[in-house]
Amino acid sequence: MRRVAKLFVPLAAFVLTALSSAAAFAQGAAPAAPDNSKGLIAIGAALAIGLAALGGGLGQGRAAAAALDGIARNPQASGKIFVPMIVALALIESLVIYGLLIGFSLAGQSADLVKLAIKLAGG
């Protein structure tokens, strides 16, 4: 059962992201109804940043826990574990920054995104 849960969470995140990003990048004819793409772009940007931060936090937590566990089991190997751990954490953080850049690029597609966010926040 636990294995199914481990597979379901990433799959659900991927499907949710894929479904929401298709609407943000869709190109079509001039809409006859009011344009709601600004809200979809805001949702896509929020998902990009949120999922990147969530995945990065989980990855960094597991990497640090595994490295500290290895050092606790064999303190003499701390020099051999520390440097690869720092490199791995830097790579994980670079993926989070990449998600932030994607969110900013989505937000840049809408000039009124800040006004929309303030409106949705109730301000």
N, C-alpha and C positions, 0 to 999 in steps of 0.2 A: 504494500500500500504506500509506503514511504517513497519507493522508487517511482511510482506513478505520480506522486505529488511533486517530486523533483523534476519530472519531465513536463508536467502540466504548467507550472508557473512560467518557465521561459517560453513555452509554446503560446500560452495565453498573452504574454507580453508582446511577442512577435506579431501575433494576429491582430491585436489591438493597435499596434503601431502601424502595421501594413494597411489596415482599414482606414485609419485616420489620415495617413499621409497621402493616400490616393486622392482623397477629396481636396487636399491642400495643393497638390500639383496638377490637378485636372485642368485641361484647357478645353474650352468649348465656345460656342457662339455667345453673342451678347445675351445676357439673361433678361428675360421678360419680367421676372419677379424681382423683389429687392435682393441686393447682393449680400449674401451671408458668408462670403468667403473670409472676411476679416476674423470672424469668430472661429472658423475652422483653422485658420492660420495660427491664431492664438492658442488653440488647443494643441495643434501640432508642435508648436514651439515649447509649450509647457510639458508635453509628453517627452520631447527630445531631451530637455534638460532634466526632467524628473527621472526618467528611466536611466539616463547616463549617470546621474548621481547615485541612484539606488544600486545599479550594477557595480559602479566603482567602489561604493562603500562596502558592499558585500565582498567583492573581490579583494580589496585591501584588508578587510578583517580576516578573511580566510588565509591570505598569504602571511600576514603578520602572526596569526595564531600558529600556523604550521612552522614558521621559522622559529618562533619562541619555543615551541614544543621540541623542535630538533636541538636547539641550544640547551634546553633543560635536560634532555636525555644525554647529550654529549657536549659538555662545555668546551672541550678542546677544539671542536669544530665551529666555534662561533665566528672565527675569521673567514672560514669558507662559506658560511651560510649568510653572513651579514651583507656582503657586497651583492650577491645575486638577488637577495631580498630587496635591497634598495633599488636595483635596476628594475625588478618586477613591479615594485610600487610606482616607480616613475612611468613605466609603460601603461599601467592601469590608469594613472592620473592623466596621461596624455589622451587616453580614450574618453575620459570624462570631459576634458577640455574640448575635444572634437565634438562631443554632443552639445556642449555649450555654444560652439561656433555654429553648428547646424541650427540651434534654436535662435541665435541672433540673425542668421541669414533668413530664416523664416519670418522673424519679426520685422526684418528690413523690407519685406515685400508689402507690408501694410503701413502706410504713413500714419494712420490714426490708431495704431495698436495701443499706444500708451493711453489715449483717451478712452478706448474701449476697456482696457484693464481697470482704469479708475472708475468707469461707469459700472463695471461688473462687481467691483469691490464695494460699491455702495457710496462712493465719494462724490 
